[in-house]
Amino acid sequence: MTIPPLKLGSLEIWPPVVSAPMAGYTGGVYREILREHGCPYSYTEMVSAKGLLHGGDDSQEILSHRDEDRPLAVQIFGYEAESMAKAAAMLSEDDRGFAAIDINMGCPARKITSQGSGGALLKNVSLACDILRAVKESSKLPVTVKARLGWADSSGAVEFAKAMADAGVDMLVFHGRTVSQGYSGKADWRTIEEAASEVPVPVVGNGDITTAKEALDRVENGPCAGVMVGRAILGNPVFFDELVALLRGEEPEDYTGERKMSLAKEHFMRSIERYGERRGLLEMRKQLVFYFRGMRGAARLREAVLKEKSAEAVVRLLDEGWRAFQ
């Protein structure tokens, strides 16, 4: 199977399948695990440009990453060209270690859109272009955009893609839903691929990719330069192992219950080590349930994990206790 790399500036990303930024899920620990299983390119969770400039949130922790978690894009959001440009200039310094600056123009969360950021920029394409141009001018790194197909409908998606290309975007990622859809309905790949065919910059498609085979089919048979995968990689770092196996013409290893629990335990223990028991327990509860998908007794296993109040008890459950629910 011959699939060209995804080219971003001087960077070549192969396979051209990347992990999506997901607030609360794709922090440093999980990104490192994904890398160990073959993920070629990742993003930080999104960071407020103003928060970064004024030190008013947890930006520095979100930005922190290790050498093995590269190449890594940093995703920023905001609604003012000036603050976005200043943040981009800061983040593009060599000692930060980022490969690209990504502008979020798709987040549907009300707390983001109500301030005019994220998906709200799709209602003001002129401002979106101004922000992109300002960030491009101030950044030493390639600048990418992650967007949705529109605010309430996708009729302007191709024109938006052309506007981004004209404003100098180095790569455009389209999630195949509108902001108003949230995560409901089906991703509109027809419109993503139409946009990809109409602009001279790489377009990466995102939405409803559930298997490695689907991801490869999209990049092999369509006009998209790459695919971004989100929810399908949660609790499933072997997604990228399966991708590499398929590219080699091999049969991917089964993702058995034993394998899931082994990886869940590893993820849990690394989070406890990084963040401490109290925070690690709180943050991993929502992560662990994704490892249980497709298993017999998943609902009861989820309830059992949520009841546990110590790391030791959760480790016992992931070690052998889960078998009682099968």
MOTA-V989037 format. One record per backbone hydrogen bond with DSSP energy under -0.5 kcal/mol. CO is the residue of the C=O (numbers start at 1). NH is the residue of the N-H. E is the energy in kcal/mol with one decimal. If there is no record, write none. Layout:
co->CO nh->NH e->E
co->CO nh->NH e->E
This chain:
co->1 nh->3 e->-0.8
co->5 nh->7 e->-0.6
co->6 nh->8 e->-0.5
co->6 nh->13 e->-3.4
co->8 nh->11 e->-2.3
co->11 nh->8 e->-2.9
co->11 nh->13 e->-0.5
co->12 nh->14 e->-0.6
co->13 nh->6 e->-3.0
co->15 nh->17 e->-1.8
co->16 nh->227 e->-2.2
co->17 nh->40 e->-0.6
co->18 nh->229 e->-2.8
co->20 nh->22 e->-0.5
co->22 nh->25 e->-2.5
co->22 nh->26 e->-2.3
co->25 nh->27 e->-0.5
co->27 nh->31 e->-2.3
co->28 nh->32 e->-2.3
co->29 nh->33 e->-1.7
co->30 nh->34 e->-2.7
co->31 nh->35 e->-2.4
co->32 nh->36 e->-1.9
co->33 nh->37 e->-0.8
co->34 nh->37 e->-0.8
co->34 nh->39 e->-2.3
co->35 nh->38 e->-2.1
co->41 nh->19 e->-2.0
co->42 nh->73 e->-2.7
co->47 nh->77 e->-2.0
co->48 nh->52 e->-2.4
co->49 nh->53 e->-2.1
co->50 nh->54 e->-2.3
co->51 nh->55 e->-1.3
co->51 nh->56 e->-1.1
co->51 nh->57 e->-0.5
co->58 nh->62 e->-1.9
co->59 nh->63 e->-2.3
co->60 nh->64 e->-1.2
co->66 nh->69 e->-1.9
co->68 nh->70 e->-0.6
co->71 nh->42 e->-1.3
co->72 nh->99 e->-2.9
co->72 nh->100 e->-0.7
co->73 nh->44 e->-2.2
co->73 nh->75 e->-0.5
co->74 nh->76 e->-0.5
co->74 nh->102 e->-3.1
co->75 nh->47 e->-2.3
co->76 nh->104 e->-2.8
co->77 nh->49 e->-2.5
co->80 nh->84 e->-2.2
co->81 nh->85 e->-2.3
co->82 nh->86 e->-2.2
co->83 nh->87 e->-2.3
co->84 nh->88 e->-2.3
co->85 nh->89 e->-2.3
co->86 nh->90 e->-2.0
co->87 nh->91 e->-2.5
co->88 nh->92 e->-1.5
co->90 nh->93 e->-1.0
co->93 nh->96 e->-1.9
co->93 nh->97 e->-0.6
co->94 nh->97 e->-1.1
co->99 nh->142 e->-0.7
co->100 nh->74 e->-2.4
co->100 nh->102 e->-0.5
co->101 nh->144 e->-3.0
co->102 nh->76 e->-3.0
co->102 nh->104 e->-0.5
co->103 nh->105 e->-0.7
co->103 nh->146 e->-2.4
co->104 nh->118 e->-0.6
co->105 nh->148 e->-0.9
co->107 nh->119 e->-2.3
co->109 nh->112 e->-1.4
co->109 nh->113 e->-2.7
co->110 nh->114 e->-2.7
co->112 nh->115 e->-0.9
co->112 nh->117 e->-1.7
co->113 nh->116 e->-1.7
co->117 nh->120 e->-2.0
co->118 nh->121 e->-1.6
co->119 nh->122 e->-1.7
co->120 nh->123 e->-1.7
co->121 nh->124 e->-1.4
co->124 nh->128 e->-2.3
co->125 nh->129 e->-2.4
co->126 nh->130 e->-2.1
co->127 nh->131 e->-2.7
co->128 nh->132 e->-2.2
co->129 nh->133 e->-2.9
co->130 nh->134 e->-2.3
co->131 nh->135 e->-2.5
co->132 nh->136 e->-2.7
co->133 nh->137 e->-2.3
co->134 nh->138 e->-1.5
co->135 nh->139 e->-1.5
co->142 nh->101 e->-2.5
co->143 nh->170 e->-3.1
co->143 nh->171 e->-0.7
co->144 nh->103 e->-2.6
co->145 nh->147 e->-0.6
co->145 nh->173 e->-3.3
co->146 nh->105 e->-3.3
co->147 nh->175 e->-2.9
co->150 nh->179 e->-2.4
co->151 nh->180 e->-2.8
co->154 nh->157 e->-1.7
co->156 nh->160 e->-2.4
co->157 nh->161 e->-2.4
co->158 nh->162 e->-2.2
co->159 nh->163 e->-2.3
co->160 nh->164 e->-2.5
co->161 nh->165 e->-2.3
co->162 nh->166 e->-2.6
co->163 nh->167 e->-1.7
co->164 nh->169 e->-2.4
co->165 nh->168 e->-1.2
co->170 nh->202 e->-0.6
co->171 nh->145 e->-2.0
co->172 nh->174 e->-0.5
co->172 nh->204 e->-2.7
co->173 nh->147 e->-3.0
co->173 nh->175 e->-0.5
co->174 nh->176 e->-0.5
co->174 nh->206 e->-1.9
co->175 nh->149 e->-0.7
co->175 nh->177 e->-1.1
co->176 nh->188 e->-3.3
co->177 nh->149 e->-2.0
co->178 nh->182 e->-0.7
co->179 nh->182 e->-1.2
co->181 nh->184 e->-2.2
co->187 nh->189 e->-1.3
co->188 nh->192 e->-1.6
co->189 nh->193 e->-2.8
co->190 nh->194 e->-1.8
co->191 nh->195 e->-2.4
co->192 nh->196 e->-2.3
co->193 nh->197 e->-1.5
co->194 nh->198 e->-0.7
co->195 nh->198 e->-1.1
co->195 nh->199 e->-0.9
co->202 nh->172 e->-2.6
co->203 nh->225 e->-2.2
co->203 nh->226 e->-1.0
co->204 nh->174 e->-2.6
co->205 nh->228 e->-2.9
co->206 nh->176 e->-2.6
co->208 nh->210 e->-0.7
co->211 nh->215 e->-1.8
co->212 nh->216 e->-2.4
co->213 nh->217 e->-2.5
co->214 nh->218 e->-2.0
co->215 nh->219 e->-1.7
co->216 nh->220 e->-2.2
co->217 nh->221 e->-2.3
co->218 nh->222 e->-1.2
co->226 nh->205 e->-2.1
co->227 nh->18 e->-2.5
co->228 nh->207 e->-0.7
co->229 nh->20 e->-2.4
co->230 nh->233 e->-2.1
co->231 nh->234 e->-1.2
co->233 nh->236 e->-1.9
co->236 nh->239 e->-1.9
co->237 nh->240 e->-1.2
co->238 nh->242 e->-2.8
co->239 nh->243 e->-1.7
co->240 nh->244 e->-2.2
co->241 nh->245 e->-2.3
co->242 nh->246 e->-2.4
co->243 nh->247 e->-2.0
co->244 nh->248 e->-1.4
co->245 nh->250 e->-3.1
co->246 nh->249 e->-1.4
co->250 nh->252 e->-0.5
co->254 nh->256 e->-1.4
co->256 nh->260 e->-2.7
co->257 nh->261 e->-2.5
co->258 nh->262 e->-1.9
co->259 nh->263 e->-2.2
co->260 nh->264 e->-2.6
co->261 nh->265 e->-2.4
co->262 nh->266 e->-2.0
co->263 nh->267 e->-2.7
co->264 nh->268 e->-2.6
co->265 nh->269 e->-2.8
co->266 nh->270 e->-2.2
co->267 nh->271 e->-1.8
co->268 nh->272 e->-2.3
co->269 nh->273 e->-2.2
co->270 nh->274 e->-1.9
co->271 nh->275 e->-3.0
co->272 nh->276 e->-2.3
co->276 nh->280 e->-2.4
co->277 nh->281 e->-2.7
co->278 nh->282 e->-1.8
co->279 nh->283 e->-2.8
co->280 nh->284 e->-2.1
co->281 nh->285 e->-1.2
co->282 nh->286 e->-0.6
co->283 nh->287 e->-0.6
co->284 nh->288 e->-3.2
co->285 nh->289 e->-1.1
co->287 nh->290 e->-1.3
co->287 nh->291 e->-0.6
co->288 nh->291 e->-1.3
co->288 nh->292 e->-0.7
co->289 nh->292 e->-0.6
co->290 nh->293 e->-1.0
co->292 nh->295 e->-2.2
co->295 nh->298 e->-1.3
co->297 nh->301 e->-2.5
co->298 nh->302 e->-2.6
co->299 nh->303 e->-2.1
co->300 nh->304 e->-2.0
co->301 nh->305 e->-2.2
co->302 nh->306 e->-2.2
co->303 nh->307 e->-1.2
co->304 nh->308 e->-1.1
co->305 nh->308 e->-0.6
co->310 nh->314 e->-1.7
co->311 nh->315 e->-2.5
co->312 nh->316 e->-2.0
co->313 nh->317 e->-1.8
co->314 nh->318 e->-2.4
co->315 nh->319 e->-2.1
co->316 nh->320 e->-2.2
co->316 nh->321 e->-2.3
co->317 nh->322 e->-2.1
co->320 nh->323 e->-1.8
co->321 nh->324 e->-1.4
co->322 nh->325 e->-1.7
co->323 nh->326 e->-1.5
